[in-house]
Amino acid sequence: MTKSIPEQVKHRRHIDQIRTADHVKRFSGIERLMMGLKLSALAIRVAGERKDG
């Protein structure tokens, strides 16, 4: 039985989160914090660009 598209997307996101968590374990706490801040800044910038059109 095949999964619906939303189920496939949810599963793929879950797998990506697991892979990301495994990758991040290699970095120190400060490096993780810096990555998080950079990703947050990127997300805010992208959201602003989308809003401005």
PyMOL Python script that loads the backbone (N, CA, C, O; Angstrom):
from pymol import cmd

cmd.read_pdbstr("""\
ATOM      1  N   MET A   1       0.843  -1.170   0.000  1.00  0.00           N
ATOM      2  CA  MET A   1       0.000   0.000   0.000  1.00  0.00           C
ATOM      3  C   MET A   1       0.896   1.244   0.000  1.00  0.00           C
ATOM      4  O   MET A   1       1.818   1.354   0.808  1.00  0.00           O
ATOM      5  N   THR A   2       0.619   2.163  -0.902  1.00  0.00           N
ATOM      6  CA  THR A   2       1.443   3.362  -0.990  1.00  0.00           C
ATOM      7  C   THR A   2       0.915   4.437  -0.046  1.00  0.00           C
ATOM      8  O   THR A   2      -0.281   4.523   0.232  1.00  0.00           O
ATOM      9  N   LYS A   3       1.841   5.244   0.430  1.00  0.00           N
ATOM     10  CA  LYS A   3       1.486   6.327   1.342  1.00  0.00           C
ATOM     11  C   LYS A   3       0.988   7.520   0.539  1.00  0.00           C
ATOM     12  O   LYS A   3       1.369   7.712  -0.616  1.00  0.00           O
ATOM     13  N   SER A   4       0.135   8.314   1.163  1.00  0.00           N
ATOM     14  CA  SER A   4      -0.314   9.548   0.526  1.00  0.00           C
ATOM     15  C   SER A   4       0.857  10.537   0.472  1.00  0.00           C
ATOM     16  O   SER A   4       1.854  10.378   1.176  1.00  0.00           O
ATOM     17  N   ILE A   5       0.718  11.537  -0.360  1.00  0.00           N
ATOM     18  CA  ILE A   5       1.782  12.544  -0.498  1.00  0.00           C
ATOM     19  C   ILE A   5       2.089  13.213   0.851  1.00  0.00           C
ATOM     20  O   ILE A   5       3.262  13.319   1.210  1.00  0.00           O
ATOM     21  N   PRO A   6       1.088  13.665   1.607  1.00  0.00           N
ATOM     22  CA  PRO A   6       1.422  14.275   2.910  1.00  0.00           C
ATOM     23  C   PRO A   6       2.160  13.319   3.851  1.00  0.00           C
ATOM     24  O   PRO A   6       3.041  13.742   4.599  1.00  0.00           O
ATOM     25  N   GLU A   7       1.801  12.035   3.815  1.00  0.00           N
ATOM     26  CA  GLU A   7       2.506  11.055   4.655  1.00  0.00           C
ATOM     27  C   GLU A   7       3.945  10.882   4.196  1.00  0.00           C
ATOM     28  O   GLU A   7       4.847  10.741   5.022  1.00  0.00           O
ATOM     29  N   GLN A   8       4.168  10.893   2.892  1.00  0.00           N
ATOM     30  CA  GLN A   8       5.524  10.766   2.349  1.00  0.00           C
ATOM     31  C   GLN A   8       6.376  11.967   2.756  1.00  0.00           C
ATOM     32  O   GLN A   8       7.539  11.817   3.131  1.00  0.00           O
ATOM     33  N   VAL A   9       5.785  13.159   2.677  1.00  0.00           N
ATOM     34  CA  VAL A   9       6.506  14.381   3.055  1.00  0.00           C
ATOM     35  C   VAL A   9       6.850  14.347   4.542  1.00  0.00           C
ATOM     36  O   VAL A   9       7.972  14.674   4.931  1.00  0.00           O
ATOM     37  N   LYS A  10       5.890  13.956   5.369  1.00  0.00           N
ATOM     38  CA  LYS A  10       6.118  13.864   6.816  1.00  0.00           C
ATOM     39  C   LYS A  10       7.234  12.869   7.128  1.00  0.00           C
ATOM     40  O   LYS A  10       8.094  13.139   7.966  1.00  0.00           O
ATOM     41  N   HIS A  11       7.220  11.726   6.456  1.00  0.00           N
ATOM     42  CA  HIS A  11       8.250  10.709   6.667  1.00  0.00           C
ATOM     43  C   HIS A  11       9.622  11.236   6.240  1.00  0.00           C
ATOM     44  O   HIS A  11      10.615  11.040   6.940  1.00  0.00           O
ATOM     45  N   ARG A  12       9.667  11.909   5.084  1.00  0.00           N
ATOM     46  CA  ARG A  12      10.943  12.441   4.588  1.00  0.00           C
ATOM     47  C   ARG A  12      11.492  13.493   5.540  1.00  0.00           C
ATOM     48  O   ARG A  12      12.696  13.520   5.795  1.00  0.00           O
ATOM     49  N   ARG A  13      10.625  14.368   6.075  1.00  0.00           N
ATOM     50  CA  ARG A  13      11.068  15.371   7.053  1.00  0.00           C
ATOM     51  C   ARG A  13      11.617  14.712   8.309  1.00  0.00           C
ATOM     52  O   ARG A  13      12.628  15.148   8.859  1.00  0.00           O
ATOM     53  N   HIS A  14      10.946  13.666   8.754  1.00  0.00           N
ATOM     54  CA  HIS A  14      11.385  12.940   9.941  1.00  0.00           C
ATOM     55  C   HIS A  14      12.787  12.361   9.723  1.00  0.00           C
ATOM     56  O   HIS A  14      13.660  12.494  10.581  1.00  0.00           O
ATOM     57  N   ILE A  15      12.993  11.724   8.580  1.00  0.00           N
ATOM     58  CA  ILE A  15      14.305  11.148   8.253  1.00  0.00           C
ATOM     59  C   ILE A  15      15.358  12.252   8.175  1.00  0.00           C
ATOM     60  O   ILE A  15      16.469  12.080   8.678  1.00  0.00           O
ATOM     61  N   ASP A  16      15.023  13.378   7.554  1.00  0.00           N
ATOM     62  CA  ASP A  16      15.962  14.499   7.453  1.00  0.00           C
ATOM     63  C   ASP A  16      16.329  15.044   8.834  1.00  0.00           C
ATOM     64  O   ASP A  16      17.483  15.401   9.071  1.00  0.00           O
ATOM     65  N   GLN A  17      15.362  15.110   9.739  1.00  0.00           N
ATOM     66  CA  GLN A  17      15.631  15.595  11.097  1.00  0.00           C
ATOM     67  C   GLN A  17      16.578  14.648  11.831  1.00  0.00           C
ATOM     68  O   GLN A  17      17.459  15.099  12.564  1.00  0.00           O
ATOM     69  N   ILE A  18      16.406  13.355  11.642  1.00  0.00           N
ATOM     70  CA  ILE A  18      17.293  12.377  12.267  1.00  0.00           C
ATOM     71  C   ILE A  18      18.709  12.533  11.721  1.00  0.00           C
ATOM     72  O   ILE A  18      19.676  12.534  12.482  1.00  0.00           O
ATOM     73  N   ARG A  19      18.826  12.663  10.407  1.00  0.00           N
ATOM     74  CA  ARG A  19      20.157  12.833   9.790  1.00  0.00           C
ATOM     75  C   ARG A  19      20.822  14.115  10.273  1.00  0.00           C
ATOM     76  O   ARG A  19      22.018  14.131  10.563  1.00  0.00           O
ATOM     77  N   THR A  20      20.045  15.187  10.357  1.00  0.00           N
ATOM     78  CA  THR A  20      20.585  16.470  10.810  1.00  0.00           C
ATOM     79  C   THR A  20      21.061  16.361  12.254  1.00  0.00           C
ATOM     80  O   THR A  20      22.139  16.852  12.590  1.00  0.00           O
ATOM     81  N   ALA A  21      20.271  15.725  13.105  1.00  0.00           N
ATOM     82  CA  ALA A  21      20.659  15.556  14.506  1.00  0.00           C
ATOM     83  C   ALA A  21      21.951  14.759  14.622  1.00  0.00           C
ATOM     84  O   ALA A  21      22.818  15.101  15.427  1.00  0.00           O
ATOM     85  N   ASP A  22      22.090  13.704  13.832  1.00  0.00           N
ATOM     86  CA  ASP A  22      23.322  12.912  13.857  1.00  0.00           C
ATOM     87  C   ASP A  22      24.514  13.743  13.397  1.00  0.00           C
ATOM     88  O   ASP A  22      25.603  13.624  13.958  1.00  0.00           O
ATOM     89  N   HIS A  23      24.319  14.579  12.387  1.00  0.00           N
ATOM     90  CA  HIS A  23      25.403  15.411  11.860  1.00  0.00           C
ATOM     91  C   HIS A  23      25.823  16.472  12.876  1.00  0.00           C
ATOM     92  O   HIS A  23      27.013  16.733  13.047  1.00  0.00           O
ATOM     93  N   VAL A  24      24.852  17.079  13.545  1.00  0.00           N
ATOM     94  CA  VAL A  24      25.120  18.174  14.481  1.00  0.00           C
ATOM     95  C   VAL A  24      25.869  17.698  15.715  1.00  0.00           C
ATOM     96  O   VAL A  24      26.556  18.491  16.359  1.00  0.00           O
ATOM     97  N   LYS A  25      25.752  16.430  16.054  1.00  0.00           N
ATOM     98  CA  LYS A  25      26.448  15.901  17.236  1.00  0.00           C
ATOM     99  C   LYS A  25      27.955  16.078  17.138  1.00  0.00           C
ATOM    100  O   LYS A  25      28.651  16.016  18.152  1.00  0.00           O
ATOM    101  N   ARG A  26      28.467  16.296  15.934  1.00  0.00           N
ATOM    102  CA  ARG A  26      29.911  16.437  15.725  1.00  0.00           C
ATOM    103  C   ARG A  26      30.441  17.796  16.172  1.00  0.00           C
ATOM    104  O   ARG A  26      31.653  17.978  16.288  1.00  0.00           O
ATOM    105  N   PHE A  27      29.553  18.747  16.424  1.00  0.00           N
ATOM    106  CA  PHE A  27      29.966  20.113  16.719  1.00  0.00           C
ATOM    107  C   PHE A  27      29.811  20.436  18.198  1.00  0.00           C
ATOM    108  O   PHE A  27      29.042  19.794  18.914  1.00  0.00           O
ATOM    109  N   SER A  28      30.558  21.449  18.643  1.00  0.00           N
ATOM    110  CA  SER A  28      30.476  21.886  20.045  1.00  0.00           C
ATOM    111  C   SER A  28      29.192  22.688  20.255  1.00  0.00           C
ATOM    112  O   SER A  28      28.488  23.026  19.303  1.00  0.00           O
ATOM    113  N   GLY A  29      28.909  22.979  21.508  1.00  0.00           N
ATOM    114  CA  GLY A  29      27.719  23.747  21.852  1.00  0.00           C
ATOM    115  C   GLY A  29      27.703  25.132  21.220  1.00  0.00           C
ATOM    116  O   GLY A  29      26.668  25.582  20.729  1.00  0.00           O
ATOM    117  N   ILE A  30      28.847  25.808  21.231  1.00  0.00           N
ATOM    118  CA  ILE A  30      28.935  27.147  20.648  1.00  0.00           C
ATOM    119  C   ILE A  30      28.727  27.075  19.136  1.00  0.00           C
ATOM    120  O   ILE A  30      28.045  27.923  18.561  1.00  0.00           O
ATOM    121  N   GLU A  31      29.313  26.070  18.496  1.00  0.00           N
ATOM    122  CA  GLU A  31      29.136  25.916  17.049  1.00  0.00           C
ATOM    123  C   GLU A  31      27.674  25.644  16.713  1.00  0.00           C
ATOM    124  O   GLU A  31      27.158  26.161  15.722  1.00  0.00           O
ATOM    125  N   ARG A  32      27.009  24.843  17.525  1.00  0.00           N
ATOM    126  CA  ARG A  32      25.582  24.565  17.306  1.00  0.00           C
ATOM    127  C   ARG A  32      24.753  25.832  17.459  1.00  0.00           C
ATOM    128  O   ARG A  32      23.849  26.097  16.667  1.00  0.00           O
ATOM    129  N   LEU A  33      25.071  26.610  18.489  1.00  0.00           N
ATOM    130  CA  LEU A  33      24.366  27.866  18.713  1.00  0.00           C
ATOM    131  C   LEU A  33      24.529  28.795  17.512  1.00  0.00           C
ATOM    132  O   LEU A  33      23.557  29.386  17.043  1.00  0.00           O
ATOM    133  N   MET A  34      25.751  28.920  17.020  1.00  0.00           N
ATOM    134  CA  MET A  34      26.011  29.785  15.872  1.00  0.00           C
ATOM    135  C   MET A  34      25.252  29.298  14.626  1.00  0.00           C
ATOM    136  O   MET A  34      24.695  30.105  13.882  1.00  0.00           O
ATOM    137  N   MET A  35      25.234  27.987  14.408  1.00  0.00           N
ATOM    138  CA  MET A  35      24.485  27.446  13.271  1.00  0.00           C
ATOM    139  C   MET A  35      23.006  27.765  13.408  1.00  0.00           C
ATOM    140  O   MET A  35      22.357  28.145  12.434  1.00  0.00           O
ATOM    141  N   GLY A  36      22.473  27.613  14.610  1.00  0.00           N
ATOM    142  CA  GLY A  36      21.063  27.902  14.847  1.00  0.00           C
ATOM    143  C   GLY A  36      20.732  29.363  14.583  1.00  0.00           C
ATOM    144  O   GLY A  36      19.701  29.673  13.986  1.00  0.00           O
ATOM    145  N   LEU A  37      21.604  30.257  15.028  1.00  0.00           N
ATOM    146  CA  LEU A  37      21.378  31.683  14.801  1.00  0.00           C
ATOM    147  C   LEU A  37      21.439  32.027  13.319  1.00  0.00           C
ATOM    148  O   LEU A  37      20.646  32.828  12.824  1.00  0.00           O
ATOM    149  N   LYS A  38      22.391  31.414  12.616  1.00  0.00           N
ATOM    150  CA  LYS A  38      22.496  31.657  11.171  1.00  0.00           C
ATOM    151  C   LYS A  38      21.270  31.136  10.432  1.00  0.00           C
ATOM    152  O   LYS A  38      20.762  31.790   9.522  1.00  0.00           O
ATOM    153  N   LEU A  39      20.799  29.960  10.825  1.00  0.00           N
ATOM    154  CA  LEU A  39      19.608  29.407  10.183  1.00  0.00           C
ATOM    155  C   LEU A  39      18.377  30.247  10.483  1.00  0.00           C
ATOM    156  O   LEU A  39      17.526  30.435   9.614  1.00  0.00           O
ATOM    157  N   SER A  40      18.276  30.753  11.708  1.00  0.00           N
ATOM    158  CA  SER A  40      17.152  31.627  12.065  1.00  0.00           C
ATOM    159  C   SER A  40      17.187  32.909  11.241  1.00  0.00           C
ATOM    160  O   SER A  40      16.155  33.358  10.742  1.00  0.00           O
ATOM    161  N   ALA A  41      18.360  33.491  11.101  1.00  0.00           N
ATOM    162  CA  ALA A  41      18.497  34.716  10.310  1.00  0.00           C
ATOM    163  C   ALA A  41      18.125  34.450   8.851  1.00  0.00           C
ATOM    164  O   ALA A  41      17.465  35.270   8.214  1.00  0.00           O
ATOM    165  N   LEU A  42      18.548  33.313   8.334  1.00  0.00           N
ATOM    166  CA  LEU A  42      18.215  32.941   6.959  1.00  0.00           C
ATOM    167  C   LEU A  42      16.708  32.776   6.796  1.00  0.00           C
ATOM    168  O   LEU A  42      16.128  33.253   5.820  1.00  0.00           O
ATOM    169  N   ALA A  43      16.076  32.099   7.751  1.00  0.00           N
ATOM    170  CA  ALA A  43      14.627  31.877   7.681  1.00  0.00           C
ATOM    171  C   ALA A  43      13.873  33.200   7.721  1.00  0.00           C
ATOM    172  O   ALA A  43      12.892  33.378   6.998  1.00  0.00           O
ATOM    173  N   ILE A  44      14.324  34.127   8.558  1.00  0.00           N
ATOM    174  CA  ILE A  44      13.669  35.436   8.647  1.00  0.00           C
ATOM    175  C   ILE A  44      13.841  36.201   7.341  1.00  0.00           C
ATOM    176  O   ILE A  44      12.904  36.834   6.855  1.00  0.00           O
ATOM    177  N   ARG A  45      15.032  36.140   6.782  1.00  0.00           N
ATOM    178  CA  ARG A  45      15.298  36.850   5.515  1.00  0.00           C
ATOM    179  C   ARG A  45      14.441  36.276   4.385  1.00  0.00           C
ATOM    180  O   ARG A  45      13.855  37.029   3.606  1.00  0.00           O
ATOM    181  N   VAL A  46      14.366  34.957   4.295  1.00  0.00           N
ATOM    182  CA  VAL A  46      13.566  34.306   3.248  1.00  0.00           C
ATOM    183  C   VAL A  46      12.096  34.648   3.422  1.00  0.00           C
ATOM    184  O   VAL A  46      11.405  34.928   2.442  1.00  0.00           O
ATOM    185  N   ALA A  47      11.610  34.628   4.659  1.00  0.00           N
ATOM    186  CA  ALA A  47      10.212  34.967   4.922  1.00  0.00           C
ATOM    187  C   ALA A  47       9.931  36.407   4.508  1.00  0.00           C
ATOM    188  O   ALA A  47       8.868  36.693   3.957  1.00  0.00           O
ATOM    189  N   GLY A  48      10.857  37.306   4.764  1.00  0.00           N
ATOM    190  CA  GLY A  48      10.689  38.710   4.366  1.00  0.00           C
ATOM    191  C   GLY A  48      10.672  38.875   2.867  1.00  0.00           C
ATOM    192  O   GLY A  48       9.891  39.668   2.342  1.00  0.00           O
ATOM    193  N   GLU A  49      11.527  38.134   2.156  1.00  0.00           N
ATOM    194  CA  GLU A  49      11.564  38.201   0.697  1.00  0.00           C
ATOM    195  C   GLU A  49      10.252  37.679   0.107  1.00  0.00           C
ATOM    196  O   GLU A  49       9.742  38.236  -0.865  1.00  0.00           O
ATOM    197  N   ARG A  50       9.725  36.644   0.678  1.00  0.00           N
ATOM    198  CA  ARG A  50       8.455  36.090   0.187  1.00  0.00           C
ATOM    199  C   ARG A  50       7.308  37.073   0.411  1.00  0.00           C
ATOM    200  O   ARG A  50       6.426  37.227  -0.435  1.00  0.00           O
ATOM    201  N   LYS A  51       7.340  37.737   1.576  1.00  0.00           N
ATOM    202  CA  LYS A  51       6.282  38.689   1.910  1.00  0.00           C
ATOM    203  C   LYS A  51       6.326  39.879   0.955  1.00  0.00           C
ATOM    204  O   LYS A  51       5.288  40.361   0.502  1.00  0.00           O
ATOM    205  N   ASP A  52       7.545  40.348   0.651  1.00  0.00           N
ATOM    206  CA  ASP A  52       7.702  41.503  -0.240  1.00  0.00           C
ATOM    207  C   ASP A  52       7.392  41.170  -1.683  1.00  0.00           C
ATOM    208  O   ASP A  52       7.076  42.048  -2.486  1.00  0.00           O
ATOM    209  N   GLY A  53       7.487  39.878  -2.004  1.00  0.00           N
ATOM    210  CA  GLY A  53       7.107  39.406  -3.328  1.00  0.00           C
ATOM    211  C   GLY A  53       8.140  39.621  -4.340  1.00  0.00           C
ATOM    212  O   GLY A  53       7.948  39.268  -5.503  1.00  0.00           O
TER     213      GLY A  53
END
""", "prot")
cmd.dss("prot")
cmd.show_as("cartoon", "prot")
cmd.util.cbc("prot")
cmd.orient("prot")
